[in-house]
Amino acid sequence: MLALIGLGFFAWRASGLPRTPYRIAGLAIAIPSLLLLILARVQLGRAFSLQAKASTLVTSGLYARIRNPIYVFSSLMIAGIIIWTGRPWLFLFLAIIIGMQVYRVGNEGRVLEERFGEEYRAYKKQTWF
């Protein structure tokens, strides 16, 4: 829901501004990334939680290729928005966010490996990030 509100605000802000190459490139990255982010969240279903839990190992859909598509597509969406703004210094904040996501991925991976063992290790070998 928050993502849709953000998209609405972003679209409202973008509609009145001139179309520069940076804004077009930023939108070309941000919009598909947002849609894939929403799809990843839907595919995760009830397995989604804010803290690392291991209720279900989701291995289908986007998760068949990427272990953490929510992190990947949220980072790409933020990168697209930064490009759209034309303020490259904001990439410093994205670097911090990515660092936090990598840390969180490690925690989640440990929890999943403890719960699912060899099934998770095999899944991990077949997927990226």
N, CA, C and O of each residue as an XYZ file, in Angstrom:
516
protein
N       0.823     -1.190      0.000
C       0.000      0.000      0.000
C       0.873      1.262      0.000
O       0.608      2.220     -0.726
N       1.917      1.236      0.831
C       2.823      2.378      0.894
C       3.494      2.618     -0.456
O       3.710      3.761     -0.858
N       3.820      1.530     -1.150
C       4.448      1.655     -2.466
C       3.504      2.335     -3.455
O       3.947      3.136     -4.279
N       2.228      2.030     -3.385
C       1.266      2.650     -4.295
C       1.079      4.134     -3.990
O       0.924      4.944     -4.903
N       1.095      4.484     -2.721
C       1.010      5.900     -2.345
C       2.238      6.635     -2.867
O       2.136      7.726     -3.428
N       3.404      6.012     -2.672
C       4.644      6.599     -3.186
C       4.615      6.758     -4.693
O       5.057      7.779     -5.221
N       4.096      5.753     -5.390
C       3.988      5.831     -6.848
C       3.071      6.973     -7.258
O       3.371      7.697     -8.208
N       1.958      7.141     -6.555
C       1.033      8.229     -6.856
C       1.692      9.595     -6.677
O       1.553     10.479     -7.521
N       2.408      9.752     -5.569
C       3.111     11.015     -5.313
C       4.179     11.251     -6.379
O       4.311     12.358     -6.902
N       4.932     10.211     -6.691
C       5.989     10.303     -7.701
C       5.401     10.693     -9.055
O       5.943     11.566     -9.733
N       4.312     10.064     -9.451
C       3.665     10.376    -10.734
C       3.155     11.810    -10.749
O       3.284     12.513    -11.751
N       2.581     12.236     -9.643
C       2.079     13.607     -9.546
C       3.219     14.607     -9.706
O       3.082     15.596    -10.426
N       4.348     14.353     -9.034
C       5.509     15.251     -9.133
C       6.112     15.232    -10.535
O       6.533     16.266    -11.053
N       6.149     14.063    -11.136
C       6.797     13.906    -12.435
C       5.988     14.512    -13.564
O       6.557     14.926    -14.575
N       4.682     14.572    -13.417
C       3.820     14.976    -14.531
C       4.061     16.404    -14.995
O       3.907     16.683    -16.184
N       4.429     17.311    -14.116
C       4.588     18.703    -14.498
C       6.003     19.119    -14.857
O       6.235     20.286    -15.175
N       6.934     18.215    -14.815
C       8.337     18.559    -15.061
C       8.737     18.243    -16.502
O       8.166     17.349    -17.127
N       9.722     18.981    -17.028
C      10.182     18.683    -18.392
C      10.797     17.289    -18.481
O      11.374     16.781    -17.520
N      10.660     16.694    -19.646
C      11.197     15.348    -19.868
C      12.640     15.452    -20.349
O      12.897     15.716    -21.524
N      13.566     15.242    -19.436
C      14.985     15.260    -19.772
C      15.454     13.816    -19.917
O      14.759     12.902    -19.473
N      16.612     13.590    -20.524
C      17.118     12.209    -20.619
C      17.255     11.539    -19.246
O      16.976     10.347    -19.116
N      17.682     12.293    -18.217
C      17.802     11.708    -16.883
C      16.447     11.301    -16.325
O      16.309     10.231    -15.731
N      15.471     12.137    -16.513
C      14.137     11.810    -15.994
C      13.537     10.610    -16.727
O      12.905      9.750    -16.115
N      13.738     10.565    -18.024
C      13.226      9.423    -18.795
C      13.939      8.138    -18.364
O      13.286      7.116    -18.155
N      15.265      8.179    -18.229
C      16.026      6.998    -17.799
C      15.613      6.586    -16.387
O      15.437      5.400    -16.109
N      15.461      7.555    -15.508
C      15.049      7.251    -14.138
C      13.697      6.567    -14.082
O      13.516      5.588    -13.358
N      12.742      7.091    -14.855
C      11.416      6.468    -14.906
C      11.478      5.076    -15.532
O      10.770      4.165    -15.104
N      12.328      4.919    -16.546
C      12.467      3.617    -17.209
C      13.022      2.562    -16.261
O      12.795      1.369    -16.460
N      13.740      2.988    -15.242
C      14.255      2.057    -14.232
C      13.268      1.918    -13.074
O      12.985      0.806    -12.630
N      12.749      3.028    -12.590
C      11.929      3.032    -11.377
C      10.581      2.338    -11.563
O      10.169      1.562    -10.700
N       9.893      2.598    -12.661
C       8.542      2.054    -12.817
C       8.542      0.530    -12.946
O       7.808     -0.134    -12.214
N       9.347     -0.053    -13.860
C       9.361     -1.531    -13.903
C       9.857     -2.141    -12.593
O       9.389     -3.205    -12.188
N      10.795     -1.478    -11.934
C      11.301     -1.991    -10.657
C      10.203     -2.003     -9.603
O      10.089     -2.954     -8.830
N       9.402     -0.957     -9.572
C       8.289     -0.910     -8.629
C       7.300     -2.032     -8.915
O       6.832     -2.698     -7.992
N       6.981     -2.245    -10.180
C       6.030     -3.309    -10.532
C       6.579     -4.682    -10.143
O       5.838     -5.525     -9.638
N       7.870     -4.907    -10.375
C       8.484     -6.177     -9.993
C       8.581     -6.306     -8.470
O       8.462     -7.408     -7.935
N       8.793     -5.209     -7.784
C       8.800     -5.201     -6.324
C       7.434     -5.628     -5.788
O       7.351     -6.456     -4.880
N       6.384     -5.073     -6.340
C       5.025     -5.436     -5.928
C       4.762     -6.909     -6.230
O       4.193     -7.622     -5.404
N       5.176     -7.366     -7.414
C       4.996     -8.775     -7.776
C       5.743     -9.684     -6.798
O       5.203    -10.704     -6.369
N       6.972     -9.326     -6.446
C       7.757    -10.128     -5.498
C       7.058    -10.204     -4.146
O       7.016    -11.263     -3.519
N       6.517     -9.093     -3.708
C       5.809     -9.069     -2.421
C       4.572     -9.955     -2.471
O       4.298    -10.691     -1.523
N       3.826     -9.893     -3.564
C       2.637    -10.736     -3.724
C       3.035    -12.214     -3.749
O       2.385    -13.042     -3.110
N       4.101    -12.548     -4.485
C       4.537    -13.935     -4.574
C       5.049    -14.452     -3.228
O       4.948    -15.649     -2.960
N       5.584    -13.599     -2.394
C       6.058    -14.006     -1.078
C       4.891    -14.344     -0.154
O       5.020    -15.188      0.734
N       3.763    -13.692     -0.362
C       2.543    -14.008      0.382
C       2.714    -13.940      1.881
O       3.271    -12.981      2.414
N       2.227    -14.972      2.560
C       2.255    -15.014      4.024
C       3.653    -15.222      4.586
O       3.865    -15.066      5.789
N       4.607    -15.569      3.736
C       5.983    -15.758      4.205
C       6.656    -14.423      4.495
O       7.741    -14.398      5.078
N       6.032    -13.307      4.098
C       6.599    -11.983      4.347
C       6.546    -11.654      5.829
O       5.533    -11.877      6.492
N       7.654    -11.119      6.344
C       7.671    -10.602      7.710
C       8.764     -9.547      7.799
O       9.710     -9.546      7.012
N       8.623     -8.671      8.747
C       9.623     -7.616      8.924
C      10.867     -8.137      9.623
O      11.954     -7.587      9.447
N      10.720     -9.191     10.415
C      11.860     -9.813     11.072
C      12.136    -11.150     10.401
O      11.238    -11.761      9.821
N      13.380    -11.597     10.483
C      13.766    -12.857      9.852
C      13.030    -14.017     10.511
O      13.275    -14.348     11.671
N      12.123    -14.627      9.751
C      11.388    -15.811     10.190
C      11.527    -16.852      9.092
O      11.950    -16.539      7.979
N      11.181    -18.057      9.398
C      11.286    -19.122      8.401
C      10.023    -19.969      8.425
O      10.047    -21.125      8.847
N       8.929    -19.389      7.973
C       7.674    -20.136      7.960
C       7.532    -20.953      6.683
O       7.022    -22.073      6.710
N       7.985    -20.391      5.564
C       7.866    -21.046      4.271
C       9.077    -20.683      3.425
O       9.568    -19.556      3.481
N       9.554    -21.643      2.641
C      10.628    -21.362      1.690
C       9.993    -21.165      0.325
O       9.557    -22.127     -0.309
N       9.939    -19.915     -0.129
C       9.324    -19.581     -1.418
C      10.388    -19.721     -2.499
O      11.424    -19.057     -2.454
N      10.119    -20.601     -3.483
C      11.109    -20.876     -4.534
C      10.512    -20.784     -5.933
O      11.111    -21.265     -6.895
N       9.349    -20.177     -6.053
C       8.713    -20.068     -7.368
C       8.589    -18.606     -7.775
O       8.857    -17.702     -6.983
N       8.184    -18.390     -9.007
C       8.047    -17.026     -9.511
C       9.396    -16.342     -9.594
O      10.379    -16.945    -10.024
N       9.445    -15.092     -9.187
C      10.714    -14.354     -9.176
C      11.731    -15.025     -8.264
O      12.937    -14.944     -8.498
N      11.241    -15.681     -7.232
C      12.117    -16.331     -6.257
C      12.806    -17.571     -6.824
O      13.704    -18.119     -6.185
N      12.408    -18.014     -7.991
C      13.082    -19.141     -8.632
C      14.458    -18.732     -9.153
O      15.323    -19.586     -9.346
N      14.668    -17.440     -9.380
C      15.943    -16.941     -9.900
C      16.691    -16.030     -8.937
O      17.922    -15.995     -8.936
N      15.944    -15.292     -8.117
C      16.546    -14.317     -7.200
C      16.030    -14.628     -5.792
O      14.819    -14.655     -5.574
N      16.924    -14.859     -4.847
C      16.502    -15.179     -3.471
C      15.863    -13.991     -2.767
O      15.013    -14.172     -1.895
N      16.257    -12.791     -3.132
C      15.779    -11.587     -2.441
C      15.309    -10.526     -3.433
O      15.867     -9.429     -3.467
N      14.296    -10.831     -4.238
C      13.880     -9.851     -5.249
C      13.328     -8.552     -4.664
O      13.409     -7.508     -5.311
N      12.777     -8.597     -3.469
C      12.270     -7.361     -2.869
C      13.416     -6.378     -2.655
O      13.272     -5.187     -2.929
N      14.553     -6.872     -2.169
C      15.711     -5.995     -1.966
C      16.281     -5.521     -3.297
O      16.628     -4.349     -3.444
N      16.376     -6.415     -4.252
C      16.935     -6.055     -5.564
C      16.085     -4.980     -6.228
O      16.603     -3.951     -6.662
N      14.784     -5.222     -6.303
C      13.931     -4.280     -7.030
C      13.677     -2.989     -6.265
O      13.452     -1.947     -6.881
N      13.709     -3.035     -4.931
C      13.578     -1.770     -4.193
C      14.826     -0.915     -4.407
O      14.722      0.305     -4.531
N      16.000     -1.539     -4.450
C      17.233     -0.782     -4.709
C      17.233     -0.188     -6.111
O      17.631      0.960     -6.308
N      16.785     -0.978     -7.082
C      16.709     -0.456     -8.457
C      15.691      0.676     -8.559
O      15.919      1.657     -9.267
N      14.574      0.540     -7.855
C      13.568      1.596     -7.885
C      14.136      2.887     -7.293
O      13.951      3.965     -7.857
N      14.820      2.777     -6.168
C      15.430      3.953     -5.549
C      16.482      4.557     -6.481
O      16.563      5.778     -6.615
N      17.288      3.707     -7.127
C      18.293      4.203     -8.080
C      17.615      4.967     -9.212
O      18.091      6.025     -9.624
N      16.505      4.431     -9.714
C      15.769      5.125    -10.769
C      15.259      6.482    -10.319
O      15.316      7.456    -11.069
N      14.764      6.542     -9.103
C      14.276      7.822     -8.567
C      15.434      8.805     -8.400
O      15.287      9.995     -8.679
N      16.576      8.311     -7.950
C      17.750      9.189     -7.808
C      18.180      9.728     -9.162
O      18.482     10.915     -9.294
N      18.209      8.869    -10.162
C      18.560      9.318    -11.522
C      17.535     10.342    -11.995
O      17.904     11.361    -12.580
N      16.265     10.085    -11.750
C      15.195     10.988    -12.152
C      15.372     12.364    -11.516
O      15.107     13.381    -12.157
N      15.825     12.403    -10.247
C      15.984     13.689     -9.568
C      17.180     14.480    -10.088
O      17.236     15.701     -9.944
N      18.143     13.770    -10.700
C      19.344     14.450    -11.174
C      20.269     14.864    -10.045
O      21.039     15.815    -10.182
N      20.194     14.146     -8.924
C      21.045     14.445     -7.761
C      21.879     13.207     -7.411
O      21.510     12.434     -6.526
N      22.993     13.027     -8.103
C      23.790     11.810     -7.903
C      24.327     11.640     -6.490
O      24.632     10.512     -6.103
N      24.459     12.700     -5.700
C      24.937     12.571     -4.324
C      24.002     11.714     -3.482
O      24.411     11.185     -2.449
N      22.739     11.570     -3.916
C      21.791     10.727     -3.185
C      22.164      9.244     -3.249
O      21.651      8.439     -2.473
N      23.059      8.885     -4.177
C      23.525      7.500     -4.242
C      24.266      7.110     -2.957
O      24.394      5.922     -2.661
N      24.749      8.079     -2.204
C      25.358      7.778     -0.905
C      24.340      7.119      0.019
O      24.663      6.163      0.724
N      23.117      7.628      0.014
C      22.064      7.034      0.827
C      21.714      5.632      0.335
O      21.460      4.728      1.131
N      21.704      5.468     -0.977
C      21.426      4.139     -1.534
C      22.507      3.148     -1.121
O      22.206      1.989     -0.834
N      23.746      3.585     -1.087
C      24.839      2.701     -0.648
C      24.616      2.249      0.793
O      24.876      1.093      1.126
N      24.146      3.136      1.635
C      23.854      2.780      3.028
C      22.700      1.782      3.077
O      22.753      0.799      3.815
N      21.669      2.038      2.297
C      20.515      1.136      2.259
C      20.940     -0.250      1.778
O      20.526     -1.258      2.351
N      21.758     -0.305      0.738
C      22.213     -1.592      0.219
C      23.045     -2.327      1.270
O      22.912     -3.541      1.425
N      23.889     -1.611      1.983
C      24.645     -2.231      3.063
C      23.735     -2.842      4.118
O      23.983     -3.949      4.597
N      22.684     -2.119      4.478
C      21.717     -2.638      5.447
C      21.000     -3.868      4.887
O      20.737     -4.822      5.620
N      20.685     -3.846      3.598
C      20.005     -4.981      2.985
C      20.917     -6.213      2.955
O      20.460     -7.324      3.224
N      22.181     -6.027      2.636
C      23.124     -7.153      2.618
C      23.232     -7.762      4.014
O      23.255     -8.984      4.157
N      23.298     -6.931      5.025
C      23.333     -7.412      6.405
C      22.071     -8.218      6.719
O      22.141     -9.297      7.306
N      20.939     -7.688      6.329
C      19.661     -8.365      6.582
C      19.560     -9.685      5.826
O      19.038    -10.669      6.350
N      20.061     -9.702      4.590
C      20.067    -10.944      3.800
C      20.856    -12.025      4.529
O      20.446    -13.185      4.550
N      21.980    -11.652      5.121
C      22.773    -12.614      5.882
C      21.989    -13.203      7.043
O      22.014    -14.414      7.264
N      21.293    -12.351      7.785
C      20.470    -12.821      8.903
C      19.358    -13.743      8.418
O      19.130    -14.810      8.988
N      18.669    -13.323      7.365
C      17.574    -14.130      6.833
C      18.092    -15.475      6.325
O      17.461    -16.511      6.537
N      19.235    -15.450      5.660
C      19.824    -16.682      5.148
C      20.146    -17.667      6.260
O      19.911    -18.866      6.116
N      20.683    -17.169      7.365
C      20.991    -18.047      8.506
C      19.721    -18.666      9.086
O      19.696    -19.852      9.416
N      18.671    -17.860      9.209
C      17.411    -18.362      9.750
C      16.824    -19.420      8.813
O      16.358    -20.466      9.266
N      16.848    -19.146      7.512
C      16.310    -20.108      6.552
C      17.135    -21.389      6.518
O      16.585    -22.485      6.403
N      18.451    -21.250      6.617
C      19.306    -22.442      6.593
C      19.081    -23.292      7.845
O      19.084    -24.521      7.766
N      18.889    -22.658      8.977
C      18.601    -23.412     10.199
C      17.284    -24.176     10.075
O      17.177    -25.315     10.529
N      16.307    -23.560      9.475
C      14.961    -24.162      9.385
C      14.859    -25.197      8.278
O      14.268    -26.259      8.476
N      15.440    -24.898      7.092
C      15.237    -25.753      5.925
C      16.463    -26.556      5.518
O      16.368    -27.428      4.654
N      17.609    -26.278      6.125
C      18.810    -27.080      5.918
C      19.229    -27.248      4.473
O      19.436    -26.273      3.750
N      19.351    -28.502      4.064
C      19.848    -28.829      2.724
C      18.942    -28.281      1.620
O      19.432    -27.905      0.555
N      17.650    -28.233      1.855
C      16.716    -27.685      0.857
C      17.068    -26.228      0.559
O      17.069    -25.821     -0.603
N      17.366    -25.442      1.590
C      17.740    -24.047      1.390
C      19.105    -23.928      0.725
O      19.291    -23.090     -0.158
N      20.068    -24.759      1.139
C      21.403    -24.706      0.538
C      21.338    -25.033     -0.952
O      22.037    -24.407     -1.749
N      20.519    -25.993     -1.335
C      20.358    -26.330     -2.760
C      19.704    -25.168     -3.507
O      20.117    -24.828     -4.615
N      18.698    -24.572     -2.908
C      18.017    -23.413     -3.499
C      18.993    -22.264     -3.669
O      18.988    -21.588     -4.698
N      19.830    -22.039     -2.665
C      20.805    -20.947     -2.685
C      21.781    -21.120     -3.841
O      22.167    -20.133     -4.466
N      22.186    -22.344     -4.138
C      23.119    -22.599     -5.237
C      22.510    -22.301     -6.603
O      23.233    -22.013     -7.556
N      21.179    -22.370     -6.702
C      20.495    -22.187     -7.980
C      20.030    -20.755     -8.218
O      19.486    -20.449     -9.278
N      20.239    -19.884     -7.248
C      19.704    -18.524     -7.368
C      20.795    -17.488     -7.137
O      21.881    -17.794     -6.645
N      20.472    -16.255     -7.509
C      21.372    -15.136     -7.327
C      20.870    -14.283     -6.172
O      19.661    -14.146     -5.990
N      21.767    -13.711     -5.394
C      21.510    -12.815     -4.270
C      20.254    -13.249     -3.526
O      19.869    -12.616     -2.543
